[in-house]
Each structure stands twice: as C-alpha cells, then as structure tokens.
C-alpha cells in the first residue's frame, strides 16, 4: 500500500488497530462489573466494533479517490452502522435461539459482559431482580438466565436497545445524503437497514 501511494490507508488501519485493541481491553475491564454505565458501554462498542466499520468505509472512499466531504460522510456511515450492528448483536443475545445465532442465548451473561440490555434492565427492574442481575454479572453466572431474559423483555430493555440501534442506522443513512443517487448508495442504505432488521 505504501508503494502505491496510499499512506492514508496505512494511517487509517494503524489507528483502527490501536483503537480496537483499546476497546478489547476496556471490555475486559468491564467484565464482571455491574456498575458499568451506558456511556462506558457505548465507548467500548465504538472502539471494538464501530471503529472497524468506520475504517472500512473510509478506506473505500480513499481507494475510490473521493473528496474529503465524501470521505467524511462514509466515515460517519461506517461508525453509525457499526454501532447499530453491535447493539443488535447484544440484543439478539437475549432474544434469539441457538440455531439462529450459533451460540447459546445469554452467552454474554455467562462471560459477565454488562451489555446495554442488562444495563437498561438494572435501571428499570425491581430491587430483587436488580440483585439477581448484579450477582449474575459479578459471578459470570448464567444459571438465572431465563429469569433475567424475562426481566429484560418485561422492562422494555430489549426494545430500548433495539431502538438505540435503529437511531444509529438512521444516522448512518442520513450520512449518505452527500453521495450521488446510484446503485452503490442504494446498496449501502440496504445494508444499514438489514443491520437492524436481522435475526441472526
């Protein structure tokens, strides 16, 4: 890449690698911590997931020789789509089946990951359920997963997480307003819509 004059791409990839590594460390630090805030969670998913989408979209603009305005638009598109993707992924962990996801429902719970559905549930659940959820996160114990999944659904925590994902998807699509209307733009819009409508 250096040989063909794409130092900009190397810079983007280097920054992304560092950011993603930082995100993984931040997530490890949050594991087992039921006091993780929404802001901390969102920072983690930006760094460990959205940054990858952002970088891929930005590199596409660079390779295509697009203007700084288009590059900036695709940067935002990638970032917001990446956020939407991870939010839906975390929601599916408490709403999908083993056959659809390829993993057990509640896997994040058994790893002590305080994802947004759990954070919302902790805010909205009664004291007894709050204690059960906090204990499950701290001990990385999924033995009460069915009860916790019911709580996540009944408190509207799943719907709130999905709504947050849809907001991000809409922002991604709005960012494409700077692009010309063609089949490529339509493909990107479809991709952003699919991200929040998927069940796997």
N, C-alpha and C positions, 0 to 999 in steps of 0.2 A: 504493500500500500504506500509506503514511503517513496518507493521508486516511481510510482505513477502520480506522485504529487498530492497524495491525499493525507497529508499530515493532520488535517482537520478530523478525519475519521479516526486516526490513531488517538487523538486527544479525546474524542467522544468516548471511544472504547476504554481508554485508560481511566477516565473519570467514572464511567459506569462500573467498571470492575471494582474500584475503590468504594464507591457508594453502596454497591450490592454487598460487598464484604462487611461494611459497617452495619448494614441492615440485618445481616445474619447474626452478627454479634449482639446487636440491640435486641433481636428476638430471643436469643438465648438468655440474655439478662432478664427479659420479661417473663420467661417461662417460670411457672410456679408462683407468680406474683399476682394475686387477685386485685391489687390496688393499681394495676396498670390503667392509665387514663385513655380516653378516646384519642387525645392528641398524640400520646406515645404510640398507640396502635397505628394510627394513620401515618406517622413518621416512619414506622417500621415497614409498612406495606409499600409506601412510596419508595423507600430505599431498596428493599429486597425484590420488589416485583415491578412497580411502575417505572422505575428507572430503566429497566431493560426494554420495556415497550417504547419509552421516550427516546432512548438511544437508537433503537432500530428505525423508528420513524424519521428521526433527524438524519441518520446516515442515508436513508433513501433519498431525502431532499438534496443532500450534498452530492451523492453519486449522480443524481439527475441534473446537477448544475442549476438548481433553483435559486431564486432570490432569497435574501435574508428574511423577508416577510413570509415567504412560503415555508422556509426552514423553521421559523418561529412558530408558525401555525401547526406544522406537523409535530413539532416538539410538544406543544400543548395537547394535541390529539393523542399522541402516544402516552403521555403522562396520565391523562384522564382515563383513557381506555384501560391502561394498566391498573389503575385504582379500581375501576369498575370490575375488572376481571378478578382481582383478588378478593374484593368484597363479596362477589357472588360465590367464589370458591369457598370462602369461610361460611357463608350462609348455607351452601349445599352440604357442608359437613354436618349440619343439624337438620337437614330436610330431605336428603336423598337416600338411596339404598346402596348396598354394597355392590350390586350388579351394575348400577349406573356409574358409580364413582370409581370402582376398582379398589375401594378401601372401606373399612368399617365406618359406619356413622359414629361420630363422636371421637374420631381419632385425635383431633386437636385437643380434646379434653384429657385424653389419656397421656398426652405429652405436656399437659399443663399450660397450653397456649391460651392466653386470655384474648381471644378474638372478639370482634365487635358484637356478635350475638350474645356472648357471655357478659360483656361489659354493659350492654343495654339491660340485660336480664338482672344484673346485680343492682342497677339503678331502680328497677321497677318491681322487683319481686318482694314478697313479704319477708320479714326477718328470718323465718325458718328456712325458706328457700335460699336466701342470701347466704346463710351459714353453710348450707349443703354445697352451693356453688363454690364459695370461697375455699371450703375444705377440699373439694374435688380438684380445683386448680392447684392449690398448695401441695397436695399429696400426689398429684398427677394420677388421680384415681377415677376411672370411668364406671365404677360399679353402680352409680346412681344416674347413669346417662339417660335412661328412659324418662325418669322424673325431671331431669334438667332440660331435656328436649321438649317435654310438655310445657315446662315453665317458659322456655324461650318462645314457644308458639303462642301461649296464652297471654303473655305480657306484651305481645306485639313486637318483640325484639327482632324476630326474623324479618318481619315486614319492614321495620325501620332500617335494617341492614340492606335489604333489597332496594329500598327507596333511596338510600345513600348511593348505591351502585347506579341506579337509574339517573340520578343527578349527575354523576361523573360521566356517564355515557352521553348525556345531553350536551355537557360541556365539550366533550370530545367532538361531537358532530358540529356544534357551533364553531369550533376552531377551524373547521374545514371551509368556512364561508369564504376564505381568501383564495381557495383553489378554484380553478375553472370547472365548469359543469361538464363532466365527461364520465366515461365508464369507470375510470380509476377512482374518481371521487365517490361514485355510487358504491363501488366495491368497499371502500373504507367505511362509508356510512353503514352498509350492511354488516360489516364486521363489528362495528361498535354496537349495533342493535343486537346482533347474535350474542355478544358477550354477556348481556344481561338477561337474555331470554333462554339461555341454555339450561339444560337439566343434568349436565354431566361435566 
